Amino acid sequence: MRSNKAVKERIIGRKLESQTKVRTVSPVRHPSDDEVRRRAFEIHVERGGIRGYDLDDWLEAEKELTQKMHR
């Protein structure tokens, strides 16, 4: 014969399991290097062609394109 505590733990455990929601996560898509390169160059030109911001331009282009893909 089971104790009341053991029975309660089994019931609570089942209740928690049934309340657990399963979410599916869609795979993250990334823009191609060519797409990022083109957009980074556009950002560079928009800034007036100032040198020294290569990484900033790349990261901004990658961010913009990734957000655009996930809309």
CHARMM internal coordinates of N, CA and C (Angstrom, degrees):
IC EDIT
DIST 1 N 1 CA 1.4362
DIST 1 CA 1 C 1.5331
ANGL 1 N 1 CA 1 C 109.11
DIST 1 C 2 N 1.3108
ANGL 1 CA 1 C 2 N 116.40
DIHE 1 N 1 CA 1 C 2 N 135.93
DIST 2 N 2 CA 1.4654
ANGL 1 C 2 N 2 CA 121.20
DIHE 1 CA 1 C 2 N 2 CA -176.83
DIST 2 CA 2 C 1.5277
ANGL 2 N 2 CA 2 C 110.90
DIHE 1 C 2 N 2 CA 2 C -87.72
DIST 2 C 3 N 1.3078
ANGL 2 CA 2 C 3 N 114.07
DIHE 2 N 2 CA 2 C 3 N 149.97
DIST 3 N 3 CA 1.4663
ANGL 2 C 3 N 3 CA 118.28
DIHE 2 CA 2 C 3 N 3 CA 177.16
DIST 3 CA 3 C 1.5285
ANGL 3 N 3 CA 3 C 109.44
DIHE 2 C 3 N 3 CA 3 C -77.61
DIST 3 C 4 N 1.3036
ANGL 3 CA 3 C 4 N 115.60
DIHE 3 N 3 CA 3 C 4 N 158.55
DIST 4 N 4 CA 1.4682
ANGL 3 C 4 N 4 CA 120.40
DIHE 3 CA 3 C 4 N 4 CA 178.88
DIST 4 CA 4 C 1.5245
ANGL 4 N 4 CA 4 C 111.27
DIHE 3 C 4 N 4 CA 4 C -60.30
DIST 4 C 5 N 1.3251
ANGL 4 CA 4 C 5 N 116.18
DIHE 4 N 4 CA 4 C 5 N -35.85
DIST 5 N 5 CA 1.4584
ANGL 4 C 5 N 5 CA 120.69
DIHE 4 CA 4 C 5 N 5 CA -179.31
DIST 5 CA 5 C 1.5247
ANGL 5 N 5 CA 5 C 110.50
DIHE 4 C 5 N 5 CA 5 C -62.84
DIST 5 C 6 N 1.3237
ANGL 5 CA 5 C 6 N 116.19
DIHE 5 N 5 CA 5 C 6 N -45.39
DIST 6 N 6 CA 1.4614
ANGL 5 C 6 N 6 CA 120.44
DIHE 5 CA 5 C 6 N 6 CA 179.82
DIST 6 CA 6 C 1.5204
ANGL 6 N 6 CA 6 C 111.05
DIHE 5 C 6 N 6 CA 6 C -63.17
DIST 6 C 7 N 1.3295
ANGL 6 CA 6 C 7 N 116.95
DIHE 6 N 6 CA 6 C 7 N -40.50
DIST 7 N 7 CA 1.4628
ANGL 6 C 7 N 7 CA 121.27
DIHE 6 CA 6 C 7 N 7 CA 179.32
DIST 7 CA 7 C 1.5219
ANGL 7 N 7 CA 7 C 109.63
DIHE 6 C 7 N 7 CA 7 C -65.01
DIST 7 C 8 N 1.3273
ANGL 7 CA 7 C 8 N 117.78
DIHE 7 N 7 CA 7 C 8 N -44.51
DIST 8 N 8 CA 1.4624
ANGL 7 C 8 N 8 CA 121.30
DIHE 7 CA 7 C 8 N 8 CA 179.16
DIST 8 CA 8 C 1.5232
ANGL 8 N 8 CA 8 C 111.22
DIHE 7 C 8 N 8 CA 8 C -61.94
DIST 8 C 9 N 1.3343
ANGL 8 CA 8 C 9 N 117.13
DIHE 8 N 8 CA 8 C 9 N -41.40
DIST 9 N 9 CA 1.4594
ANGL 8 C 9 N 9 CA 120.75
DIHE 8 CA 8 C 9 N 9 CA -179.83
DIST 9 CA 9 C 1.5318
ANGL 9 N 9 CA 9 C 110.70
DIHE 8 C 9 N 9 CA 9 C -63.13
DIST 9 C 10 N 1.3243
ANGL 9 CA 9 C 10 N 116.34
DIHE 9 N 9 CA 9 C 10 N -39.87
DIST 10 N 10 CA 1.4653
ANGL 9 C 10 N 10 CA 119.46
DIHE 9 CA 9 C 10 N 10 CA 178.53
DIST 10 CA 10 C 1.5194
ANGL 10 N 10 CA 10 C 110.88
DIHE 9 C 10 N 10 CA 10 C -66.13
DIST 10 C 11 N 1.3262
ANGL 10 CA 10 C 11 N 116.72
DIHE 10 N 10 CA 10 C 11 N -42.30
DIST 11 N 11 CA 1.4718
ANGL 10 C 11 N 11 CA 120.72
DIHE 10 CA 10 C 11 N 11 CA -179.60
DIST 11 CA 11 C 1.5228
ANGL 11 N 11 CA 11 C 110.09
DIHE 10 C 11 N 11 CA 11 C -65.79
DIST 11 C 12 N 1.3202
ANGL 11 CA 11 C 12 N 116.96
DIHE 11 N 11 CA 11 C 12 N -47.24
DIST 12 N 12 CA 1.4634
ANGL 11 C 12 N 12 CA 121.03
DIHE 11 CA 11 C 12 N 12 CA -179.95
DIST 12 CA 12 C 1.5254
ANGL 12 N 12 CA 12 C 109.79
DIHE 11 C 12 N 12 CA 12 C -62.53
DIST 12 C 13 N 1.3242
ANGL 12 CA 12 C 13 N 117.06
DIHE 12 N 12 CA 12 C 13 N -42.86
DIST 13 N 13 CA 1.4575
ANGL 12 C 13 N 13 CA 120.96
DIHE 12 CA 12 C 13 N 13 CA 178.56
DIST 13 CA 13 C 1.5168
ANGL 13 N 13 CA 13 C 112.15
DIHE 12 C 13 N 13 CA 13 C -59.36
DIST 13 C 14 N 1.3064
ANGL 13 CA 13 C 14 N 117.09
DIHE 13 N 13 CA 13 C 14 N -43.67
DIST 14 N 14 CA 1.4692
ANGL 13 C 14 N 14 CA 120.95
DIHE 13 CA 13 C 14 N 14 CA 178.06
DIST 14 CA 14 C 1.5220
ANGL 14 N 14 CA 14 C 110.69
DIHE 13 C 14 N 14 CA 14 C -66.05
DIST 14 C 15 N 1.3143
ANGL 14 CA 14 C 15 N 115.02
DIHE 14 N 14 CA 14 C 15 N -39.87
DIST 15 N 15 CA 1.4542
ANGL 14 C 15 N 15 CA 119.13
DIHE 14 CA 14 C 15 N 15 CA -179.67
DIST 15 CA 15 C 1.5270
ANGL 15 N 15 CA 15 C 109.98
DIHE 14 C 15 N 15 CA 15 C -62.27
DIST 15 C 16 N 1.3272
ANGL 15 CA 15 C 16 N 116.74
DIHE 15 N 15 CA 15 C 16 N -44.24
DIST 16 N 16 CA 1.4571
ANGL 15 C 16 N 16 CA 120.13
DIHE 15 CA 15 C 16 N 16 CA 179.31
DIST 16 CA 16 C 1.5170
ANGL 16 N 16 CA 16 C 111.14
DIHE 15 C 16 N 16 CA 16 C -65.03
DIST 16 C 17 N 1.3199
ANGL 16 CA 16 C 17 N 117.21
DIHE 16 N 16 CA 16 C 17 N -40.38
DIST 17 N 17 CA 1.4548
ANGL 16 C 17 N 17 CA 120.13
DIHE 16 CA 16 C 17 N 17 CA 178.74
DIST 17 CA 17 C 1.5131
ANGL 17 N 17 CA 17 C 110.82
DIHE 16 C 17 N 17 CA 17 C -61.34
DIST 17 C 18 N 1.3349
ANGL 17 CA 17 C 18 N 116.88
DIHE 17 N 17 CA 17 C 18 N -42.10
DIST 18 N 18 CA 1.4556
ANGL 17 C 18 N 18 CA 119.93
DIHE 17 CA 17 C 18 N 18 CA -177.99
DIST 18 CA 18 C 1.5233
ANGL 18 N 18 CA 18 C 111.76
DIHE 17 C 18 N 18 CA 18 C -70.46
DIST 18 C 19 N 1.3295
ANGL 18 CA 18 C 19 N 117.48
DIHE 18 N 18 CA 18 C 19 N -21.45
DIST 19 N 19 CA 1.4567
ANGL 18 C 19 N 19 CA 120.52
DIHE 18 CA 18 C 19 N 19 CA 179.43
DIST 19 CA 19 C 1.5192
ANGL 19 N 19 CA 19 C 112.53
DIHE 18 C 19 N 19 CA 19 C -87.83
DIST 19 C 20 N 1.3066
ANGL 19 CA 19 C 20 N 116.95
DIHE 19 N 19 CA 19 C 20 N -11.04
DIST 20 N 20 CA 1.4562
ANGL 19 C 20 N 20 CA 120.21
DIHE 19 CA 19 C 20 N 20 CA -179.57
DIST 20 CA 20 C 1.5158
ANGL 20 N 20 CA 20 C 109.29
DIHE 19 C 20 N 20 CA 20 C -70.22
DIST 20 C 21 N 1.3120
ANGL 20 CA 20 C 21 N 115.88
DIHE 20 N 20 CA 20 C 21 N 128.04
DIST 21 N 21 CA 1.4569
ANGL 20 C 21 N 21 CA 120.99
DIHE 20 CA 20 C 21 N 21 CA -179.70
DIST 21 CA 21 C 1.5212
ANGL 21 N 21 CA 21 C 109.22
DIHE 20 C 21 N 21 CA 21 C -96.99
DIST 21 C 22 N 1.2894
ANGL 21 CA 21 C 22 N 114.99
DIHE 21 N 21 CA 21 C 22 N 138.24
DIST 22 N 22 CA 1.4570
ANGL 21 C 22 N 22 CA 120.70
DIHE 21 CA 21 C 22 N 22 CA 177.84
DIST 22 CA 22 C 1.5137
ANGL 22 N 22 CA 22 C 107.50
DIHE 21 C 22 N 22 CA 22 C -103.08
DIST 22 C 23 N 1.3206
ANGL 22 CA 22 C 23 N 115.19
DIHE 22 N 22 CA 22 C 23 N 125.66
DIST 23 N 23 CA 1.4534
ANGL 22 C 23 N 23 CA 119.89
DIHE 22 CA 22 C 23 N 23 CA 178.53
DIST 23 CA 23 C 1.5131
ANGL 23 N 23 CA 23 C 108.82
DIHE 22 C 23 N 23 CA 23 C -113.69
DIST 23 C 24 N 1.2917
ANGL 23 CA 23 C 24 N 115.05
DIHE 23 N 23 CA 23 C 24 N 139.50
DIST 24 N 24 CA 1.4558
ANGL 23 C 24 N 24 CA 118.75
DIHE 23 CA 23 C 24 N 24 CA 174.19
DIST 24 CA 24 C 1.5149
ANGL 24 N 24 CA 24 C 107.46
DIHE 23 C 24 N 24 CA 24 C -96.08
DIST 24 C 25 N 1.2921
ANGL 24 CA 24 C 25 N 115.66
DIHE 24 N 24 CA 24 C 25 N 140.70
DIST 25 N 25 CA 1.4509
ANGL 24 C 25 N 25 CA 121.26
DIHE 24 CA 24 C 25 N 25 CA -178.86
DIST 25 CA 25 C 1.5205
ANGL 25 N 25 CA 25 C 107.53
DIHE 24 C 25 N 25 CA 25 C -112.04
DIST 25 C 26 N 1.3057
ANGL 25 CA 25 C 26 N 114.64
DIHE 25 N 25 CA 25 C 26 N 125.57
DIST 26 N 26 CA 1.4520
ANGL 25 C 26 N 26 CA 117.47
DIHE 25 CA 25 C 26 N 26 CA 179.38
DIST 26 CA 26 C 1.5198
ANGL 26 N 26 CA 26 C 108.99
DIHE 25 C 26 N 26 CA 26 C -75.40
DIST 26 C 27 N 1.3147
ANGL 26 CA 26 C 27 N 116.42
DIHE 26 N 26 CA 26 C 27 N 148.00
DIST 27 N 27 CA 1.4627
ANGL 26 C 27 N 27 CA 118.73
DIHE 26 CA 26 C 27 N 27 CA -179.62
DIST 27 CA 27 C 1.5283
ANGL 27 N 27 CA 27 C 110.23
DIHE 26 C 27 N 27 CA 27 C -65.61
DIST 27 C 28 N 1.3045
ANGL 27 CA 27 C 28 N 115.75
DIHE 27 N 27 CA 27 C 28 N 143.09
DIST 28 N 28 CA 1.4593
ANGL 27 C 28 N 28 CA 120.87
DIHE 27 CA 27 C 28 N 28 CA -179.55
DIST 28 CA 28 C 1.5254
ANGL 28 N 28 CA 28 C 107.98
DIHE 27 C 28 N 28 CA 28 C -80.26
DIST 28 C 29 N 1.3187
ANGL 28 CA 28 C 29 N 114.76
DIHE 28 N 28 CA 28 C 29 N 126.38
DIST 29 N 29 CA 1.4645
ANGL 28 C 29 N 29 CA 119.64
DIHE 28 CA 28 C 29 N 29 CA 177.21
DIST 29 CA 29 C 1.5209
ANGL 29 N 29 CA 29 C 108.43
DIHE 28 C 29 N 29 CA 29 C -99.98
DIST 29 C 30 N 1.3033
ANGL 29 CA 29 C 30 N 114.92
DIHE 29 N 29 CA 29 C 30 N 145.04
DIST 30 N 30 CA 1.4588
ANGL 29 C 30 N 30 CA 120.77
DIHE 29 CA 29 C 30 N 30 CA 179.77
DIST 30 CA 30 C 1.5199
ANGL 30 N 30 CA 30 C 109.21
DIHE 29 C 30 N 30 CA 30 C -123.57
DIST 30 C 31 N 1.3210
ANGL 30 CA 30 C 31 N 116.64
DIHE 30 N 30 CA 30 C 31 N 146.83
DIST 31 N 31 CA 1.4609
ANGL 30 C 31 N 31 CA 119.38
DIHE 30 CA 30 C 31 N 31 CA 176.39
DIST 31 CA 31 C 1.5300
ANGL 31 N 31 CA 31 C 109.99
DIHE 30 C 31 N 31 CA 31 C -68.74
DIST 31 C 32 N 1.3056
ANGL 31 CA 31 C 32 N 115.66
DIHE 31 N 31 CA 31 C 32 N 155.90
DIST 32 N 32 CA 1.4675
ANGL 31 C 32 N 32 CA 119.54
DIHE 31 CA 31 C 32 N 32 CA 179.15
DIST 32 CA 32 C 1.5294
ANGL 32 N 32 CA 32 C 109.40
DIHE 31 C 32 N 32 CA 32 C -72.48
DIST 32 C 33 N 1.3174
ANGL 32 CA 32 C 33 N 115.62
DIHE 32 N 32 CA 32 C 33 N 161.48
DIST 33 N 33 CA 1.4644
ANGL 32 C 33 N 33 CA 120.19
DIHE 32 CA 32 C 33 N 33 CA 178.18
DIST 33 CA 33 C 1.5307
ANGL 33 N 33 CA 33 C 111.12
DIHE 32 C 33 N 33 CA 33 C -60.62
DIST 33 C 34 N 1.3272
ANGL 33 CA 33 C 34 N 116.83
DIHE 33 N 33 CA 33 C 34 N -37.10
DIST 34 N 34 CA 1.4696
ANGL 33 C 34 N 34 CA 119.79
DIHE 33 CA 33 C 34 N 34 CA 178.79
DIST 34 CA 34 C 1.5245
ANGL 34 N 34 CA 34 C 111.36
DIHE 33 C 34 N 34 CA 34 C -63.26
DIST 34 C 35 N 1.3235
ANGL 34 CA 34 C 35 N 117.23
DIHE 34 N 34 CA 34 C 35 N -42.26
DIST 35 N 35 CA 1.4671
ANGL 34 C 35 N 35 CA 120.64
DIHE 34 CA 34 C 35 N 35 CA 178.36
DIST 35 CA 35 C 1.5226
ANGL 35 N 35 CA 35 C 110.44
DIHE 34 C 35 N 35 CA 35 C -62.93
DIST 35 C 36 N 1.3139
ANGL 35 CA 35 C 36 N 116.47
DIHE 35 N 35 CA 35 C 36 N -44.29
DIST 36 N 36 CA 1.4691
ANGL 35 C 36 N 36 CA 120.51
DIHE 35 CA 35 C 36 N 36 CA -179.78
DIST 36 CA 36 C 1.5231
ANGL 36 N 36 CA 36 C 109.82
DIHE 35 C 36 N 36 CA 36 C -65.30
DIST 36 C 37 N 1.3256
ANGL 36 CA 36 C 37 N 116.80
DIHE 36 N 36 CA 36 C 37 N -42.30
DIST 37 N 37 CA 1.4667
ANGL 36 C 37 N 37 CA 121.59
DIHE 36 CA 36 C 37 N 37 CA -179.47
DIST 37 CA 37 C 1.5292
ANGL 37 N 37 CA 37 C 110.49
DIHE 36 C 37 N 37 CA 37 C -59.94
DIST 37 C 38 N 1.3463
ANGL 37 CA 37 C 38 N 116.40
DIHE 37 N 37 CA 37 C 38 N -44.84
DIST 38 N 38 CA 1.4732
ANGL 37 C 38 N 38 CA 119.79
DIHE 37 CA 37 C 38 N 38 CA 180.00
DIST 38 CA 38 C 1.5241
ANGL 38 N 38 CA 38 C 111.06
DIHE 37 C 38 N 38 CA 38 C -63.58
DIST 38 C 39 N 1.3367
ANGL 38 CA 38 C 39 N 116.40
DIHE 38 N 38 CA 38 C 39 N -45.84
DIST 39 N 39 CA 1.4708
ANGL 38 C 39 N 39 CA 119.49
DIHE 38 CA 38 C 39 N 39 CA -178.83
DIST 39 CA 39 C 1.5263
ANGL 39 N 39 CA 39 C 110.89
DIHE 38 C 39 N 39 CA 39 C -67.06
DIST 39 C 40 N 1.3196
ANGL 39 CA 39 C 40 N 117.51
DIHE 39 N 39 CA 39 C 40 N -38.01
DIST 40 N 40 CA 1.4685
ANGL 39 C 40 N 40 CA 120.89
DIHE 39 CA 39 C 40 N 40 CA 178.58
DIST 40 CA 40 C 1.5276
ANGL 40 N 40 CA 40 C 110.03
DIHE 39 C 40 N 40 CA 40 C -62.37
DIST 40 C 41 N 1.3311
ANGL 40 CA 40 C 41 N 116.83
DIHE 40 N 40 CA 40 C 41 N -39.30
DIST 41 N 41 CA 1.4594
ANGL 40 C 41 N 41 CA 119.76
DIHE 40 CA 40 C 41 N 41 CA 177.57
DIST 41 CA 41 C 1.5261
ANGL 41 N 41 CA 41 C 110.41
DIHE 40 C 41 N 41 CA 41 C -65.52
DIST 41 C 42 N 1.3319
ANGL 41 CA 41 C 42 N 117.30
DIHE 41 N 41 CA 41 C 42 N -40.62
DIST 42 N 42 CA 1.4653
ANGL 41 C 42 N 42 CA 120.69
DIHE 41 CA 41 C 42 N 42 CA 177.27
DIST 42 CA 42 C 1.5280
ANGL 42 N 42 CA 42 C 110.77
DIHE 41 C 42 N 42 CA 42 C -59.73
DIST 42 C 43 N 1.3269
ANGL 42 CA 42 C 43 N 116.37
DIHE 42 N 42 CA 42 C 43 N -43.15
DIST 43 N 43 CA 1.4729
ANGL 42 C 43 N 43 CA 121.02
DIHE 42 CA 42 C 43 N 43 CA 178.71
DIST 43 CA 43 C 1.5231
ANGL 43 N 43 CA 43 C 109.44
DIHE 42 C 43 N 43 CA 43 C -62.80
DIST 43 C 44 N 1.3216
ANGL 43 CA 43 C 44 N 116.83
DIHE 43 N 43 CA 43 C 44 N -42.08
DIST 44 N 44 CA 1.4654
ANGL 43 C 44 N 44 CA 123.03
DIHE 43 CA 43 C 44 N 44 CA 178.65
DIST 44 CA 44 C 1.5359
ANGL 44 N 44 CA 44 C 110.14
DIHE 43 C 44 N 44 CA 44 C -59.03
DIST 44 C 45 N 1.3204
ANGL 44 CA 44 C 45 N 116.47
DIHE 44 N 44 CA 44 C 45 N -45.62
DIST 45 N 45 CA 1.4698
ANGL 44 C 45 N 45 CA 121.02
DIHE 44 CA 44 C 45 N 45 CA -179.80
DIST 45 CA 45 C 1.5272
ANGL 45 N 45 CA 45 C 110.42
DIHE 44 C 45 N 45 CA 45 C -67.33
DIST 45 C 46 N 1.3435
ANGL 45 CA 45 C 46 N 116.47
DIHE 45 N 45 CA 45 C 46 N -41.66
DIST 46 N 46 CA 1.4710
ANGL 45 C 46 N 46 CA 120.41
DIHE 45 CA 45 C 46 N 46 CA 178.90
DIST 46 CA 46 C 1.5304
ANGL 46 N 46 CA 46 C 111.59
DIHE 45 C 46 N 46 CA 46 C -60.59
DIST 46 C 47 N 1.3142
ANGL 46 CA 46 C 47 N 117.06
DIHE 46 N 46 CA 46 C 47 N -32.32
DIST 47 N 47 CA 1.4622
ANGL 46 C 47 N 47 CA 121.83
DIHE 46 CA 46 C 47 N 47 CA 179.82
DIST 47 CA 47 C 1.5292
ANGL 47 N 47 CA 47 C 110.62
DIHE 46 C 47 N 47 CA 47 C -76.86
DIST 47 C 48 N 1.3063
ANGL 47 CA 47 C 48 N 117.92
DIHE 47 N 47 CA 47 C 48 N -9.56
DIST 48 N 48 CA 1.4620
ANGL 47 C 48 N 48 CA 120.84
DIHE 47 CA 47 C 48 N 48 CA 179.78
DIST 48 CA 48 C 1.5124
ANGL 48 N 48 CA 48 C 112.47
DIHE 47 C 48 N 48 CA 48 C 101.73
DIST 48 C 49 N 1.3140
ANGL 48 CA 48 C 49 N 117.73
DIHE 48 N 48 CA 48 C 49 N 13.37
DIST 49 N 49 CA 1.4642
ANGL 48 C 49 N 49 CA 121.31
DIHE 48 CA 48 C 49 N 49 CA 176.71
DIST 49 CA 49 C 1.5194
ANGL 49 N 49 CA 49 C 113.85
DIHE 48 C 49 N 49 CA 49 C 75.13
DIST 49 C 50 N 1.3118
ANGL 49 CA 49 C 50 N 116.40
DIHE 49 N 49 CA 49 C 50 N 20.08
DIST 50 N 50 CA 1.4670
ANGL 49 C 50 N 50 CA 120.16
DIHE 49 CA 49 C 50 N 50 CA -179.61
DIST 50 CA 50 C 1.5261
ANGL 50 N 50 CA 50 C 108.73
DIHE 49 C 50 N 50 CA 50 C -69.25
DIST 50 C 51 N 1.3239
ANGL 50 CA 50 C 51 N 115.04
DIHE 50 N 50 CA 50 C 51 N 128.95
DIST 51 N 51 CA 1.4634
ANGL 50 C 51 N 51 CA 120.03
DIHE 50 CA 50 C 51 N 51 CA -178.88
DIST 51 CA 51 C 1.5250
ANGL 51 N 51 CA 51 C 111.73
DIHE 50 C 51 N 51 CA 51 C -80.34
DIST 51 C 52 N 1.3446
ANGL 51 CA 51 C 52 N 114.51
DIHE 51 N 51 CA 51 C 52 N 160.69
DIST 52 N 52 CA 1.4579
ANGL 51 C 52 N 52 CA 120.36
DIHE 51 CA 51 C 52 N 52 CA 174.29
DIST 52 CA 52 C 1.5250
ANGL 52 N 52 CA 52 C 114.30
DIHE 51 C 52 N 52 CA 52 C 98.99
DIST 52 C 53 N 1.3232
ANGL 52 CA 52 C 53 N 117.23
DIHE 52 N 52 CA 52 C 53 N 4.42
DIST 53 N 53 CA 1.4583
ANGL 52 C 53 N 53 CA 120.52
DIHE 52 CA 52 C 53 N 53 CA -179.38
DIST 53 CA 53 C 1.5240
ANGL 53 N 53 CA 53 C 112.21
DIHE 52 C 53 N 53 CA 53 C -118.96
DIST 53 C 54 N 1.3278
ANGL 53 CA 53 C 54 N 115.53
DIHE 53 N 53 CA 53 C 54 N 26.86
DIST 54 N 54 CA 1.4678
ANGL 53 C 54 N 54 CA 120.54
DIHE 53 CA 53 C 54 N 54 CA -175.90
DIST 54 CA 54 C 1.5279
ANGL 54 N 54 CA 54 C 112.06
DIHE 53 C 54 N 54 CA 54 C -54.48
DIST 54 C 55 N 1.3155
ANGL 54 CA 54 C 55 N 116.07
DIHE 54 N 54 CA 54 C 55 N -52.07
DIST 55 N 55 CA 1.4644
ANGL 54 C 55 N 55 CA 120.40
DIHE 54 CA 54 C 55 N 55 CA -177.71
DIST 55 CA 55 C 1.5266
ANGL 55 N 55 CA 55 C 111.27
DIHE 54 C 55 N 55 CA 55 C -64.80
DIST 55 C 56 N 1.3224
ANGL 55 CA 55 C 56 N 116.73
DIHE 55 N 55 CA 55 C 56 N -42.22
DIST 56 N 56 CA 1.4684
ANGL 55 C 56 N 56 CA 120.29
DIHE 55 CA 55 C 56 N 56 CA 177.68
DIST 56 CA 56 C 1.5245
ANGL 56 N 56 CA 56 C 110.96
DIHE 55 C 56 N 56 CA 56 C -59.22
DIST 56 C 57 N 1.3302
ANGL 56 CA 56 C 57 N 115.78
DIHE 56 N 56 CA 56 C 57 N -44.48
DIST 57 N 57 CA 1.4668
ANGL 56 C 57 N 57 CA 120.40
DIHE 56 CA 56 C 57 N 57 CA 179.60
DIST 57 CA 57 C 1.5244
ANGL 57 N 57 CA 57 C 110.82
DIHE 56 C 57 N 57 CA 57 C -62.81
DIST 57 C 58 N 1.3255
ANGL 57 CA 57 C 58 N 115.74
DIHE 57 N 57 CA 57 C 58 N -44.40
DIST 58 N 58 CA 1.4658
ANGL 57 C 58 N 58 CA 120.35
DIHE 57 CA 57 C 58 N 58 CA -179.66
DIST 58 CA 58 C 1.5335
ANGL 58 N 58 CA 58 C 110.77
DIHE 57 C 58 N 58 CA 58 C -60.95
DIST 58 C 59 N 1.3192
ANGL 58 CA 58 C 59 N 116.20
DIHE 58 N 58 CA 58 C 59 N -49.21
DIST 59 N 59 CA 1.4608
ANGL 58 C 59 N 59 CA 120.15
DIHE 58 CA 58 C 59 N 59 CA -177.70
DIST 59 CA 59 C 1.5299
ANGL 59 N 59 CA 59 C 112.03
DIHE 58 C 59 N 59 CA 59 C -64.69
DIST 59 C 60 N 1.3177
ANGL 59 CA 59 C 60 N 116.66
DIHE 59 N 59 CA 59 C 60 N -39.13
DIST 60 N 60 CA 1.4669
ANGL 59 C 60 N 60 CA 120.26
DIHE 59 CA 59 C 60 N 60 CA 178.01
DIST 60 CA 60 C 1.5289
ANGL 60 N 60 CA 60 C 110.30
DIHE 59 C 60 N 60 CA 60 C -65.36
DIST 60 C 61 N 1.3239
ANGL 60 CA 60 C 61 N 116.80
DIHE 60 N 60 CA 60 C 61 N -43.19
DIST 61 N 61 CA 1.4671
ANGL 60 C 61 N 61 CA 120.78
DIHE 60 CA 60 C 61 N 61 CA 178.82
DIST 61 CA 61 C 1.5275
ANGL 61 N 61 CA 61 C 110.69
DIHE 60 C 61 N 61 CA 61 C -62.93
DIST 61 C 62 N 1.3164
ANGL 61 CA 61 C 62 N 116.63
DIHE 61 N 61 CA 61 C 62 N -43.92
DIST 62 N 62 CA 1.4611
ANGL 61 C 62 N 62 CA 121.36
DIHE 61 CA 61 C 62 N 62 CA 179.69
DIST 62 CA 62 C 1.5373
ANGL 62 N 62 CA 62 C 110.39
DIHE 61 C 62 N 62 CA 62 C -62.15
DIST 62 C 63 N 1.3129
ANGL 62 CA 62 C 63 N 116.08
DIHE 62 N 62 CA 62 C 63 N -42.97
DIST 63 N 63 CA 1.4656
ANGL 62 C 63 N 63 CA 121.46
DIHE 62 CA 62 C 63 N 63 CA 179.51
DIST 63 CA 63 C 1.5278
ANGL 63 N 63 CA 63 C 110.76
DIHE 62 C 63 N 63 CA 63 C -62.98
DIST 63 C 64 N 1.3262
ANGL 63 CA 63 C 64 N 116.66
DIHE 63 N 63 CA 63 C 64 N -48.94
DIST 64 N 64 CA 1.4647
ANGL 63 C 64 N 64 CA 120.98
DIHE 63 CA 63 C 64 N 64 CA -179.63
DIST 64 CA 64 C 1.5201
ANGL 64 N 64 CA 64 C 111.52
DIHE 63 C 64 N 64 CA 64 C -58.75
DIST 64 C 65 N 1.3299
ANGL 64 CA 64 C 65 N 116.23
DIHE 64 N 64 CA 64 C 65 N -48.92
DIST 65 N 65 CA 1.4614
ANGL 64 C 65 N 65 CA 120.56
DIHE 64 CA 64 C 65 N 65 CA -176.32
DIST 65 CA 65 C 1.5283
ANGL 65 N 65 CA 65 C 111.87
DIHE 64 C 65 N 65 CA 65 C -67.13
DIST 65 C 66 N 1.3188
ANGL 65 CA 65 C 66 N 117.22
DIHE 65 N 65 CA 65 C 66 N -37.76
DIST 66 N 66 CA 1.4649
ANGL 65 C 66 N 66 CA 120.49
DIHE 65 CA 65 C 66 N 66 CA 178.81
DIST 66 CA 66 C 1.5253
ANGL 66 N 66 CA 66 C 109.97
DIHE 65 C 66 N 66 CA 66 C -65.34
DIST 66 C 67 N 1.3254
ANGL 66 CA 66 C 67 N 116.84
DIHE 66 N 66 CA 66 C 67 N -44.32
DIST 67 N 67 CA 1.4681
ANGL 66 C 67 N 67 CA 120.40
DIHE 66 CA 66 C 67 N 67 CA 177.91
DIST 67 CA 67 C 1.5222
ANGL 67 N 67 CA 67 C 110.88
DIHE 66 C 67 N 67 CA 67 C -61.97
DIST 67 C 68 N 1.3156
ANGL 67 CA 67 C 68 N 116.19
DIHE 67 N 67 CA 67 C 68 N -40.80
DIST 68 N 68 CA 1.4614
ANGL 67 C 68 N 68 CA 121.25
DIHE 67 CA 67 C 68 N 68 CA 179.91
DIST 68 CA 68 C 1.5293
ANGL 68 N 68 CA 68 C 111.13
DIHE 67 C 68 N 68 CA 68 C -62.74
DIST 68 C 69 N 1.3260
ANGL 68 CA 68 C 69 N 116.64
DIHE 68 N 68 CA 68 C 69 N -37.07
DIST 69 N 69 CA 1.4717
ANGL 68 C 69 N 69 CA 120.93
DIHE 68 CA 68 C 69 N 69 CA -179.37
DIST 69 CA 69 C 1.5194
ANGL 69 N 69 CA 69 C 112.12
DIHE 68 C 69 N 69 CA 69 C -69.81
DIST 69 C 70 N 1.3178
ANGL 69 CA 69 C 70 N 117.48
DIHE 69 N 69 CA 69 C 70 N -26.52
DIST 70 N 70 CA 1.4683
ANGL 69 C 70 N 70 CA 121.45
DIHE 69 CA 69 C 70 N 70 CA -174.23
DIST 70 CA 70 C 1.5320
ANGL 70 N 70 CA 70 C 113.17
DIHE 69 C 70 N 70 CA 70 C -98.41
DIST 70 C 71 N 1.2919
ANGL 70 CA 70 C 71 N 117.04
DIHE 70 N 70 CA 70 C 71 N 10.38
DIST 71 N 71 CA 1.4746
ANGL 70 C 71 N 71 CA 120.02
DIHE 70 CA 70 C 71 N 71 CA 176.88
DIST 71 CA 71 C 1.4892
ANGL 71 N 71 CA 71 C 110.52
DIHE 70 C 71 N 71 CA 71 C -85.26
END
COOR INIT
IC SEED 1 N 1 CA 1 C
IC BUILD
